[in-house]
Structure formats: C-alpha cells, structure tokens
C-alpha cells in the first residue's frame, strides 16, 4: 500500500498523546514552553527527538525542541 506510514512503537508511550496537539504546534509567536514541560517528563523524549531529526520534521515541538532548534543540530550540506 503506497503512502502508508507506520508510527514507531515508541509513539504509543509518548506523554504528548494525553494533550492537545495544538500545544506542540503553537501558532506564530506562541510559546513552546508548555510543550517543553510535557517533554521533560516524557519517557520517550530521546526517541522522539531522534525521529524528528532523522525525518527533518520542520514544525512543532519534538523531544522538547522547536523546529529551529532542531535545524541547528543538523549538519549543514556543503
């Protein structure tokens, strides 16, 4: 089946599942701090961040970091 993406097993244990997705994808200028507080308590935070880095997720709070913060961790092409 084309276009089907399987969610990694760690996602079922993610604490963010208990909260509104809007918290992790705040609007322009809104704070990521509420999402970061949830991430700090999450048992799968490292796996979440690794997933976001591997897939170059551009938006949202993943593993406690914003898209801009994650991009700063990625190696630059060149």
Backbone bond lengths (Angstrom), bond angles and torsions (degrees), N, CA, C in turn:
res aa  C-N    CA-C-N  psi(-1)  N-CA   C-N-CA  omega(-1)  CA-C   N-CA-C  phi
1 X - - - 1.437 - - 1.528 108.61 -
2 X 1.295 117.76 121.53 1.459 121.98 -178.68 1.517 111.05 -79.00
3 X 1.319 115.94 147.07 1.452 121.37 175.06 1.521 115.24 80.72
4 X 1.320 117.98 1.82 1.457 120.53 179.71 1.528 108.45 -89.25
5 X 1.317 115.25 126.43 1.457 120.66 178.31 1.518 107.68 -114.79
6 X 1.309 115.65 123.69 1.461 120.22 178.14 1.514 109.05 -83.63
7 X 1.311 114.33 135.91 1.459 119.11 176.53 1.524 108.44 -77.14
8 X 1.318 116.67 137.16 1.464 119.37 176.72 1.530 110.26 -61.89
9 X 1.320 116.65 150.33 1.465 122.35 -177.26 1.524 112.24 -58.40
10 X 1.325 117.94 -34.37 1.455 120.46 -177.35 1.524 112.35 -61.91
11 X 1.326 117.63 -25.37 1.466 121.16 -176.97 1.531 112.51 -60.97
12 X 1.323 117.71 -29.55 1.464 118.97 -179.69 1.525 111.47 -68.29
13 X 1.334 117.27 -20.03 1.460 121.84 179.47 1.532 112.97 -99.06
14 X 1.317 116.88 1.77 1.464 120.71 -177.32 1.526 111.17 -70.17
15 X 1.302 116.19 129.47 1.454 122.17 -179.07 1.528 111.83 -63.89
16 X 1.313 117.68 -27.98 1.464 121.33 -178.30 1.529 112.42 -62.80
17 X 1.316 117.24 -19.89 1.470 120.31 179.00 1.528 111.65 -62.04
18 X 1.320 116.78 -19.64 1.459 121.45 -178.60 1.530 112.61 -88.74
19 X 1.323 117.22 0.73 1.461 122.50 -175.59 1.526 110.78 -125.26
20 X 1.319 114.77 165.07 1.457 121.52 176.88 1.530 110.33 -65.15
21 X 1.315 116.38 136.22 1.460 120.54 177.22 1.516 112.59 -61.33
22 X 1.319 117.10 -25.51 1.464 121.27 179.73 1.526 111.48 -61.52
23 X 1.322 116.71 -29.07 1.466 120.59 179.13 1.522 110.19 -63.36
24 X 1.324 117.37 -34.98 1.457 122.23 -175.32 1.521 113.02 -93.06
25 X 1.313 116.37 -8.25 1.463 122.71 176.79 1.530 108.18 -132.98
26 X 1.353 116.87 63.77 1.458 120.01 -176.04 1.530 111.58 -69.18
27 X 1.295 115.00 156.67 1.462 120.25 178.85 1.514 111.68 -67.74
28 X 1.306 116.36 171.27 1.453 123.28 -179.34 1.526 110.34 -55.01
29 X 1.299 115.71 128.18 1.454 121.71 177.85 1.522 114.54 84.22
30 X 1.323 117.91 -9.88 1.463 121.03 179.45 1.525 109.78 -79.05
31 X 1.301 116.00 156.63 1.461 122.00 -176.02 1.532 112.54 -81.50
32 X 1.327 114.47 142.50 1.464 121.97 172.76 1.523 111.06 -88.29
33 X 1.329 117.88 -5.50 1.457 121.02 -172.17 1.534 113.87 -57.76
34 X 1.344 120.68 -42.61 1.468 118.51 177.21 1.532 112.24 -58.87
35 X 1.330 117.04 -40.00 1.465 120.67 178.07 1.526 110.66 -67.34
36 X 1.314 116.89 -41.09 1.472 120.70 179.70 1.526 110.92 -60.03
37 X 1.322 116.44 -38.21 1.470 119.99 179.67 1.522 110.83 -63.56
38 X 1.324 117.33 -38.57 1.466 120.63 176.37 1.526 108.78 -66.67
39 X 1.312 117.24 -45.66 1.467 121.35 -179.16 1.527 112.36 -58.80
40 X 1.319 116.78 -37.54 1.474 120.34 -179.12 1.527 111.95 -60.02
41 X 1.320 116.78 -28.08 1.471 121.00 -178.57 1.528 112.54 -95.93
42 X 1.311 117.99 -3.18 1.461 122.15 -172.73 1.531 111.90 -82.39
43 X 1.323 115.36 133.80 1.466 121.32 -179.06 1.525 113.40 -73.50
44 X 1.323 118.09 -19.40 1.465 121.01 -177.53 1.533 112.08 -110.52
45 X 1.309 116.57 22.79 1.463 121.58 -177.09 1.530 112.41 -55.64
46 X 1.313 117.30 -45.58 1.471 120.25 -178.00 1.521 111.46 -64.40
47 X 1.329 117.41 -41.58 1.467 120.66 178.77 1.521 110.34 -65.40
48 X 1.313 116.53 -37.95 1.459 121.95 178.94 1.532 110.40 -62.96
49 X 1.317 116.11 -48.18 1.460 120.33 179.56 1.525 110.76 -63.15
50 X 1.321 117.01 -42.94 1.470 120.36 178.93 1.527 110.93 -60.64
51 X 1.320 116.82 -41.52 1.468 121.60 178.36 1.527 110.13 -61.41
52 X 1.330 116.45 -47.77 1.463 120.63 -178.58 1.522 111.69 -62.30
53 X 1.330 116.95 -39.40 1.461 120.40 178.32 1.527 111.01 -68.39
54 X 1.323 116.02 -43.52 1.464 120.41 -179.22 1.528 111.44 -61.91
55 X 1.324 116.68 -38.93 1.461 121.31 -177.08 1.525 113.07 -97.01
56 X 1.331 115.35 5.38 1.460 122.52 179.58 1.528 111.36 47.72
57 X 1.339 115.26 49.82 1.469 121.10 177.54 1.526 108.09 -59.67
58 X 1.333 118.01 120.72 1.458 119.84 -174.67 1.530 114.44 -81.35
59 X 1.308 117.44 -23.87 1.461 120.55 -171.17 1.518 111.83 -126.32
60 X 1.317 114.92 164.55 1.451 121.39 172.75 1.507 113.89 83.19
61 X 1.315 113.75 171.48 1.460 122.59 177.27 1.523 107.50 -97.76
62 X 1.309 116.95 116.29 1.462 124.11 179.00 1.517 106.82 -126.79
63 X 1.312 117.19 124.73 1.456 120.29 179.72 1.518 113.24 62.13
64 X 1.316 117.30 21.31 1.456 121.60 178.42 1.515 115.29 89.13
65 X 1.332 117.58 2.34 1.459 120.68 -178.95 1.528 111.35 -118.41
66 X 1.314 115.88 145.88 1.463 121.48 175.54 1.530 109.73 -77.75
67 X 1.308 116.73 169.60 1.458 120.75 177.64 1.518 112.11 -58.64
68 X 1.313 116.82 -41.32 1.459 121.58 179.58 1.532 110.48 -63.61
69 X 1.313 116.54 -42.12 1.469 120.37 179.26 1.528 111.37 -66.62
70 X 1.331 116.23 -37.83 1.471 119.45 178.13 1.518 111.02 -68.03
71 X 1.330 117.53 -41.78 1.466 120.20 179.50 1.537 111.22 -59.36
72 X 1.324 116.51 -34.23 1.468 120.55 179.42 1.535 111.40 -66.50
73 X 1.341 117.28 -22.43 1.463 121.09 179.54 1.528 112.88 -85.25
74 X 1.336 117.19 -18.70 1.455 121.04 -176.27 1.522 110.66 -78.18
75 X 1.327 116.78 142.40 1.469 118.76 176.61 1.523 110.33 -65.11
76 X 1.286 115.45 141.81 1.475 120.43 179.37 1.516 110.00 -85.14
77 X 1.332 115.72 138.91 1.470 120.48 177.95 1.525 107.55 -72.39
78 X 1.304 115.57 145.32 1.451 115.92 175.63 1.424 112.03 149.06
